[in-house]
Amino acid sequence: MDTAANSTAAAVGNLSSLVERIRAGDSSAEAELYNAYHRGVFLMLLFGLVIAKPLATWPRVFIAVLKAVREGQLRESDKLPAFIQGTARNIINNFLRARARRASAILRR
């Protein structure tokens, strides 16, 4: 996702400006973020979750990213692509952990 994210970031323009616009509540900036990164996030979720309903998880990534950006959790705007990737990875890992816990609980019955 790194090379694709970098070229996508160039298409988005200045990441600092995009992040600031999101923090200011600009819905067009939120749409830009989604349009620029949704394909990469979808592919990451698809390959990471394989059979685990990636479409249901997909919006969570962007909701989590937008919330974090609004709350100032992204310290360096130029790290936005990596932040999105990390958020997607965390959501995948949380999903897989929960699925493993459910399977373990079923086996203990």
C-alpha positions as CSV (number, residue, x, y, z in Angstrom):
1,M,0.0,0.0,0.0
2,D,3.0,2.3,0.5
3,T,3.7,3.0,-3.2
4,A,0.0,3.3,-4.0
5,A,-0.6,5.4,-1.0
6,N,2.2,7.8,-1.9
7,S,0.9,8.2,-5.4
8,T,-2.6,8.6,-4.0
9,A,-1.3,11.2,-1.5
10,A,0.1,13.2,-4.4
11,A,-3.3,13.1,-6.1
12,V,-4.9,14.3,-2.9
13,G,-2.5,17.2,-2.7
14,N,-1.1,18.6,0.5
15,L,-1.7,16.1,3.3
16,S,-1.3,18.8,6.0
17,S,-4.1,20.8,4.3
18,L,-6.3,17.7,4.1
19,V,-5.8,16.9,7.7
20,E,-6.5,20.4,8.8
21,R,-9.7,20.5,6.7
22,I,-10.8,17.3,8.3
23,R,-10.1,18.7,11.8
24,A,-12.2,21.7,10.9
25,G,-15.1,19.5,9.9
26,D,-14.9,19.9,6.2
27,S,-17.0,17.1,4.7
28,S,-15.4,17.5,1.3
29,A,-12.0,16.8,2.8
30,E,-13.5,13.6,4.4
31,A,-14.8,12.6,0.9
32,E,-11.3,13.3,-0.5
33,L,-9.7,11.0,2.1
34,Y,-12.2,8.3,1.3
35,N,-11.8,8.6,-2.4
36,A,-8.1,8.6,-2.2
37,Y,-7.7,5.6,0.1
38,H,-10.7,3.4,-0.1
39,R,-9.3,1.0,-2.7
40,G,-6.1,0.3,-0.8
41,V,-8.0,-0.2,2.5
42,F,-10.5,-2.5,0.8
43,L,-7.7,-4.6,-0.6
44,M,-5.9,-4.7,2.7
45,L,-9.0,-5.8,4.5
46,L,-9.9,-8.3,1.8
47,F,-6.5,-10.0,2.0
48,G,-6.3,-9.6,5.8
49,L,-9.7,-11.0,6.6
50,V,-10.0,-13.3,3.7
51,I,-13.4,-14.8,4.5
52,A,-14.3,-12.4,7.3
53,K,-16.8,-10.0,5.8
54,P,-14.4,-7.2,4.7
55,L,-17.3,-5.1,3.5
56,A,-18.8,-4.9,7.0
57,T,-15.4,-3.8,8.4
58,W,-14.4,-1.4,5.6
59,P,-16.4,1.7,6.9
60,R,-15.0,1.2,10.4
61,V,-11.5,2.1,9.1
62,F,-12.5,5.4,7.8
63,I,-14.7,6.2,10.7
64,A,-11.8,5.4,13.1
65,V,-9.4,7.5,11.0
66,L,-11.7,10.5,10.8
67,K,-12.4,10.4,14.5
68,A,-8.7,10.1,15.3
69,V,-7.7,13.0,13.0
70,R,-10.5,15.2,14.4
71,E,-9.2,14.4,17.9
72,G,-5.7,15.4,17.0
73,Q,-4.2,11.9,17.3
74,L,-2.4,12.2,14.0
75,R,0.7,14.2,14.9
76,E,2.4,14.4,11.5
77,S,0.1,15.0,8.5
78,D,2.6,13.4,6.0
79,K,2.1,10.1,7.9
80,L,-1.6,10.0,7.0
81,P,-1.2,7.0,4.6
82,A,0.7,5.0,7.2
83,F,-1.9,6.0,9.8
84,I,-4.7,4.7,7.6
85,Q,-2.8,1.5,7.0
86,G,-2.1,1.0,10.7
87,T,-5.7,1.6,11.6
88,A,-6.9,-1.0,9.1
89,R,-4.3,-3.4,10.4
90,N,-5.5,-2.9,14.0
91,I,-9.1,-3.4,13.0
92,I,-8.1,-6.7,11.2
93,N,-6.2,-7.9,14.3
94,N,-9.0,-7.0,16.7
95,F,-11.5,-8.9,14.5
96,L,-9.2,-11.9,14.3
97,R,-8.6,-11.9,18.0
98,A,-12.4,-11.7,18.7
99,R,-13.0,-14.6,16.3
100,A,-10.4,-16.7,18.0
101,R,-11.9,-16.0,21.4
102,R,-15.3,-17.0,20.1
103,A,-13.9,-20.2,18.7
104,S,-12.1,-21.0,21.9
105,A,-15.3,-20.4,23.9
106,I,-17.2,-22.7,21.6
107,L,-14.6,-25.4,22.0
108,R,-14.7,-25.2,25.8
109,R,-18.4,-25.9,26.0
